[in-house]
């Protein structure tokens, strides 16, 4: 990985009938600056970490503290920032 290089994640789901869909993230760019510790929360509620997600058609995650010292973002399943 090189400084400034961008990587993308693709999530693919397939139902029992074989119908599949794939969604691509908007990417993550590598920074060589030292990381500031943070925390990732899974689930639809910011700051509340859950053991599993109830939704069968959405995947939720939010985080705080990485790199910006208190910034937070939530990304919906389409990869768009909320």
TIBAFI-972429 format. One record per atom (N, C-alpha, C): residue number from 0; atom name; x, y, z. Coordinates in steps of 0.05 Angstrom, whole numbers. Example, Ala and Ser with C-alpha at 12.3 -4.5 7.8 and 13.67 -1.06 7.14 Angstrom:
# TIBAFI-972429
+-----+-------+--------+--------+--------+
: num : atome :      x :      y :      z :
+-----+-------+--------+--------+--------+
:   0 :     N :    264 :   -114 :    156 :
:   0 :    CA :    246 :    -90 :    156 :
:   0 :     C :    264 :    -66 :    156 :
:   1 :     N :    257 :    -45 :    142 :
:   1 :    CA :    273 :    -21 :    143 :
:   1 :     C :    258 :      1 :    157 :
+-----+-------+--------+--------+--------+
***
This chain:
# TIBAFI-972429
+-----+-------+--------+--------+--------+
: num : atome :      x :      y :      z :
+-----+-------+--------+--------+--------+
:   0 :     N :     17 :    -23 :      0 :
:   0 :    CA :      0 :      0 :      0 :
:   0 :     C :     18 :     25 :      0 :
:   1 :     N :     10 :     44 :    -16 :
:   1 :    CA :     25 :     68 :    -19 :
:   1 :     C :      8 :     92 :     -9 :
:   2 :     N :     22 :    112 :      2 :
:   2 :    CA :      8 :    136 :     11 :
:   2 :     C :     -8 :    148 :    -12 :
:   3 :     N :    -34 :    154 :     -6 :
:   3 :    CA :    -51 :    166 :    -26 :
:   3 :     C :    -66 :    145 :    -44 :
:   4 :     N :    -59 :    120 :    -42 :
:   4 :    CA :    -72 :     99 :    -58 :
:   4 :     C :   -100 :     94 :    -47 :
:   5 :     N :   -120 :     89 :    -64 :
:   5 :    CA :   -148 :     84 :    -55 :
:   5 :     C :   -156 :     55 :    -61 :
:   6 :     N :   -169 :     43 :    -42 :
:   6 :    CA :   -179 :     16 :    -44 :
:   6 :     C :   -209 :     16 :    -40 :
:   7 :     N :   -223 :     -3 :    -53 :
:   7 :    CA :   -252 :     -5 :    -52 :
:   7 :     C :   -260 :    -32 :    -41 :
:   8 :     N :   -284 :    -33 :    -29 :
:   8 :    CA :   -295 :    -58 :    -18 :
:   8 :     C :   -320 :    -64 :    -34 :
:   9 :     N :   -324 :    -89 :    -42 :
:   9 :    CA :   -349 :    -97 :    -55 :
:   9 :     C :   -362 :   -118 :    -37 :
:  10 :     N :   -387 :   -113 :    -31 :
:  10 :    CA :   -403 :   -133 :    -15 :
:  10 :     C :   -423 :   -145 :    -34 :
:  11 :     N :   -424 :   -171 :    -34 :
:  11 :    CA :   -443 :   -185 :    -52 :
:  11 :     C :   -461 :   -203 :    -35 :
:  12 :     N :   -487 :   -202 :    -40 :
:  12 :    CA :   -506 :   -219 :    -27 :
:  12 :     C :   -522 :   -235 :    -47 :
:  13 :     N :   -527 :   -260 :    -41 :
:  13 :    CA :   -542 :   -277 :    -59 :
:  13 :     C :   -564 :   -291 :    -43 :
:  14 :     N :   -589 :   -290 :    -53 :
:  14 :    CA :   -611 :   -303 :    -38 :
:  14 :     C :   -613 :   -332 :    -47 :
:  15 :     N :   -632 :   -346 :    -35 :
:  15 :    CA :   -634 :   -375 :    -40 :
:  15 :     C :   -643 :   -382 :    -69 :
:  16 :     N :   -653 :   -362 :    -83 :
:  16 :    CA :   -661 :   -366 :   -111 :
:  16 :     C :   -637 :   -361 :   -130 :
:  17 :     N :   -615 :   -352 :   -119 :
:  17 :    CA :   -591 :   -347 :   -135 :
:  17 :     C :   -590 :   -318 :   -145 :
:  18 :     N :   -609 :   -301 :   -137 :
:  18 :    CA :   -609 :   -273 :   -145 :
:  18 :     C :   -587 :   -259 :   -128 :
:  19 :     N :   -569 :   -246 :   -142 :
:  19 :    CA :   -547 :   -233 :   -128 :
:  19 :     C :   -546 :   -203 :   -134 :
:  20 :     N :   -535 :   -188 :   -115 :
:  20 :    CA :   -530 :   -160 :   -119 :
:  20 :     C :   -504 :   -153 :   -106 :
:  21 :     N :   -490 :   -134 :   -117 :
:  21 :    CA :   -464 :   -125 :   -106 :
:  21 :     C :   -464 :    -95 :   -103 :
:  22 :     N :   -452 :    -86 :    -82 :
:  22 :    CA :   -450 :    -57 :    -76 :
:  22 :     C :   -421 :    -50 :    -71 :
:  23 :     N :   -411 :    -29 :    -82 :
:  23 :    CA :   -383 :    -21 :    -79 :
:  23 :     C :   -381 :      4 :    -61 :
:  24 :     N :   -362 :      4 :    -44 :
:  24 :    CA :   -357 :     28 :    -27 :
:  24 :     C :   -346 :     51 :    -43 :
:  25 :     N :   -346 :     74 :    -30 :
:  25 :    CA :   -334 :     97 :    -44 :
:  25 :     C :   -304 :     98 :    -40 :
:  26 :     N :   -293 :     79 :    -27 :
:  26 :    CA :   -264 :     76 :    -25 :
:  26 :     C :   -252 :     86 :      1 :
:  27 :     N :   -229 :     76 :      7 :
:  27 :    CA :   -213 :     84 :     30 :
:  27 :     C :   -185 :     91 :     20 :
:  28 :     N :   -175 :    114 :     27 :
:  28 :    CA :   -150 :    124 :     18 :
:  28 :     C :   -129 :    120 :     39 :
:  29 :     N :   -106 :    109 :     32 :
:  29 :    CA :    -84 :    103 :     51 :
:  29 :     C :    -70 :    129 :     59 :
:  30 :     N :    -67 :    133 :     85 :
:  30 :    CA :    -51 :    155 :     95 :
:  30 :     C :    -29 :    144 :    112 :
:  31 :     N :     -5 :    154 :    108 :
:  31 :    CA :     18 :    144 :    124 :
:  31 :     C :     22 :    159 :    150 :
:  32 :     N :      4 :    179 :    155 :
:  32 :    CA :      6 :    193 :    181 :
:  32 :     C :     -1 :    173 :    203 :
:  33 :     N :      9 :    177 :    227 :
:  33 :    CA :      2 :    160 :    250 :
:  33 :     C :    -28 :    161 :    255 :
:  34 :     N :    -39 :    138 :    262 :
:  34 :    CA :    -68 :    136 :    268 :
:  34 :     C :    -74 :    147 :    296 :
:  35 :     N :    -98 :    159 :    297 :
:  35 :    CA :   -109 :    167 :    323 :
:  35 :     C :   -129 :    145 :    330 :
:  36 :     N :   -127 :    132 :    354 :
:  36 :    CA :   -146 :    111 :    361 :
:  36 :     C :   -175 :    119 :    359 :
:  37 :     N :   -192 :    100 :    352 :
:  37 :    CA :   -220 :    106 :    351 :
:  37 :     C :   -236 :     81 :    357 :
:  38 :     N :   -262 :     81 :    351 :
:  38 :    CA :   -279 :     59 :    356 :
:  38 :     C :   -300 :     56 :    334 :
:  39 :     N :   -305 :     31 :    326 :
:  39 :    CA :   -326 :     26 :    305 :
:  39 :     C :   -350 :     13 :    319 :
:  40 :     N :   -373 :     23 :    311 :
:  40 :    CA :   -399 :     12 :    322 :
:  40 :     C :   -414 :     -1 :    299 :
:  41 :     N :   -424 :    -25 :    303 :
:  41 :    CA :   -441 :    -37 :    283 :
:  41 :     C :   -470 :    -33 :    293 :
:  42 :     N :   -487 :    -28 :    274 :
:  42 :    CA :   -516 :    -23 :    280 :
:  42 :     C :   -525 :      4 :    271 :
:  43 :     N :   -551 :      9 :    272 :
:  43 :    CA :   -562 :     34 :    261 :
:  43 :     C :   -560 :     57 :    280 :
:  44 :     N :   -552 :     53 :    305 :
:  44 :    CA :   -552 :     75 :    325 :
:  44 :     C :   -523 :     83 :    331 :
:  45 :     N :   -516 :    108 :    326 :
:  45 :    CA :   -489 :    117 :    331 :
:  45 :     C :   -482 :    115 :    361 :
:  46 :     N :   -459 :    104 :    366 :
:  46 :    CA :   -449 :    101 :    393 :
:  46 :     C :   -459 :     77 :    408 :
:  47 :     N :   -476 :     61 :    396 :
:  47 :    CA :   -486 :     36 :    408 :
:  47 :     C :   -476 :     13 :    392 :
:  48 :     N :   -461 :     -5 :    404 :
:  48 :    CA :   -450 :    -28 :    391 :
:  48 :     C :   -469 :    -52 :    396 :
:  49 :     N :   -476 :    -66 :    375 :
:  49 :    CA :   -494 :    -89 :    378 :
:  49 :     C :   -480 :   -115 :    369 :
:  50 :     N :   -492 :   -138 :    376 :
:  50 :    CA :   -480 :   -164 :    370 :
:  50 :     C :   -487 :   -174 :    342 :
:  51 :     N :   -510 :   -166 :    332 :
:  51 :    CA :   -518 :   -173 :    305 :
:  51 :     C :   -538 :   -152 :    295 :
:  52 :     N :   -541 :   -152 :    269 :
:  52 :    CA :   -559 :   -132 :    257 :
:  52 :     C :   -585 :   -145 :    249 :
:  53 :     N :   -607 :   -132 :    256 :
:  53 :    CA :   -633 :   -143 :    251 :
:  53 :     C :   -642 :   -141 :    222 :
:  54 :     N :   -633 :   -121 :    208 :
:  54 :    CA :   -642 :   -117 :    180 :
:  54 :     C :   -630 :   -138 :    161 :
:  55 :     N :   -647 :   -146 :    143 :
:  55 :    CA :   -638 :   -165 :    122 :
:  55 :     C :   -631 :   -152 :     96 :
:  56 :     N :   -635 :   -125 :     95 :
:  56 :    CA :   -629 :   -111 :     70 :
:  56 :     C :   -611 :    -86 :     74 :
:  57 :     N :   -602 :    -82 :     98 :
:  57 :    CA :   -584 :    -59 :    103 :
:  57 :     C :   -562 :    -68 :    122 :
:  58 :     N :   -539 :    -55 :    119 :
:  58 :    CA :   -516 :    -60 :    137 :
:  58 :     C :   -507 :    -33 :    147 :
:  59 :     N :   -505 :    -30 :    173 :
:  59 :    CA :   -499 :     -4 :    185 :
:  59 :     C :   -473 :     -5 :    201 :
:  60 :     N :   -458 :     17 :    200 :
:  60 :    CA :   -434 :     20 :    216 :
:  60 :     C :   -429 :     49 :    220 :
:  61 :     N :   -418 :     56 :    242 :
:  61 :    CA :   -409 :     84 :    247 :
:  61 :     C :   -383 :     83 :    263 :
:  62 :     N :   -369 :    105 :    264 :
:  62 :    CA :   -344 :    105 :    278 :
:  62 :     C :   -338 :    133 :    288 :
:  63 :     N :   -320 :    135 :    307 :
:  63 :    CA :   -312 :    161 :    317 :
:  63 :     C :   -283 :    159 :    326 :
:  64 :     N :   -269 :    181 :    324 :
:  64 :    CA :   -242 :    184 :    336 :
:  64 :     C :   -219 :    177 :    317 :
:  65 :     N :   -224 :    166 :    294 :
:  65 :    CA :   -201 :    159 :    277 :
:  65 :     C :   -192 :    183 :    261 :
:  66 :     N :   -167 :    190 :    265 :
:  66 :    CA :   -155 :    210 :    249 :
:  66 :     C :   -162 :    239 :    255 :
:  67 :     N :   -187 :    244 :    263 :
:  67 :    CA :   -195 :    271 :    266 :
:  67 :     C :   -201 :    279 :    295 :
:  68 :     N :   -197 :    261 :    314 :
:  68 :    CA :   -202 :    268 :    341 :
:  68 :     C :   -231 :    277 :    347 :
:  69 :     N :   -250 :    259 :    343 :
:  69 :    CA :   -277 :    265 :    350 :
:  69 :     C :   -296 :    267 :    327 :
:  70 :     N :   -286 :    266 :    302 :
:  70 :    CA :   -304 :    266 :    280 :
:  70 :     C :   -320 :    240 :    279 :
:  71 :     N :   -344 :    240 :    267 :
:  71 :    CA :   -359 :    216 :    264 :
:  71 :     C :   -373 :    216 :    237 :
:  72 :     N :   -378 :    193 :    227 :
:  72 :    CA :   -393 :    190 :    202 :
:  72 :     C :   -410 :    164 :    204 :
:  73 :     N :   -431 :    163 :    189 :
:  73 :    CA :   -447 :    139 :    185 :
:  73 :     C :   -450 :    134 :    156 :
:  74 :     N :   -446 :    110 :    147 :
:  74 :    CA :   -448 :    103 :    119 :
:  74 :     C :   -472 :     83 :    116 :
:  75 :     N :   -490 :     89 :     97 :
:  75 :    CA :   -512 :     70 :     93 :
:  75 :     C :   -503 :     48 :     73 :
:  76 :     N :   -520 :     29 :     68 :
:  76 :    CA :   -513 :      6 :     52 :
:  76 :     C :   -507 :     12 :     23 :
:  77 :     N :   -513 :     36 :     14 :
:  77 :    CA :   -507 :     44 :    -13 :
:  77 :     C :   -480 :     57 :    -15 :
:  78 :     N :   -467 :     61 :      7 :
:  78 :    CA :   -440 :     73 :      7 :
:  78 :     C :   -441 :    103 :      8 :
:  79 :     N :   -464 :    115 :     11 :
:  79 :    CA :   -467 :    144 :     12 :
:  79 :     C :   -465 :    154 :     41 :
:  80 :     N :   -451 :    176 :     45 :
:  80 :    CA :   -449 :    187 :     72 :
:  80 :     C :   -476 :    199 :     80 :
:  81 :     N :   -484 :    195 :    105 :
:  81 :    CA :   -509 :    206 :    116 :
:  81 :     C :   -503 :    231 :    131 :
+-----+-------+--------+--------+--------+
***
